[in-house]
Amino acid sequence: MFIEVLRQNKKVSILLAVLRVYLGYTWLMAGWGKIAGGQFDASGFLKGTLAQATGDHPAVQGWWVVFLENLAIPHVELFNTLVPWGELLVGIGLLIGCFTKTAVFFGLVMNFSYLFSGSTSTNVQLVLLSMFILVSALNAGRYGVDGVLLSRLKDKLFINKTTEIKDVA
C-alpha cells in the first residue's frame, strides 16, 4: 500500500519533487566543487581506503580492496574525471527531473562506492532518501522534464483508439 502511494499519489509527487531537488542540489554542488576547484585527485582517498582494510574489524572489505588495487588505483586519472562529472550530471538530472530513475541509480552507485570505501559522511542519508525516489517509479519525475516528456509520449504512443469489430455473417 505504501509503495502504491509513492508511485501514484499526486500530492506525494510534490514531496518527491522537493526530495529530488534536494538530492540533485547536493550532488550538483559536490560535483561542481570538484570541477571548479580543478584540483580533484582521488588517489589520496583511494590510498586512505586501503589503510582501512586492515585490523580485526576492517571498515573496507577484501573484495573491494581487490577492485581498488586492480581497477581504480591503476586508472585513477579516469576516476578523477568520472567522479566529479558523474556527481554533476546526477545532480542536474535530479534537479530538473530528467531521467530521474537513471540519475538516482547512478547516484546510489556512487554512494555505495563511498560507503564500501569506509566513508559514511552524508552517504547513508543520501542512500535512504534516494530509495524513496527509486521506489516511486515515475511519480518522482512527474513535476520535471520526465513528466512533460512522458505525457507527450503517452499521447502519441498510446492513443485510445476504439475499434469496432464487425460481425461478418
Secondary structure, 3 states (H helix, E strand, C coil): CHHHHHHHCHHHHHHHHHHHHHHHHHHHHHHHHHHHHCCCCCHHHHHHHHHCCCCCCCCCCHHHHHHHHHHHCCCHHHHHHHHHHHHHHHHHHHHHCCCHHHHHHHHHHHHHHHHHCCCCCCHHHHHHHHHHHHHCCCHHHCCCHHHHHHHHHHHHHCCCCCCCCCCCC
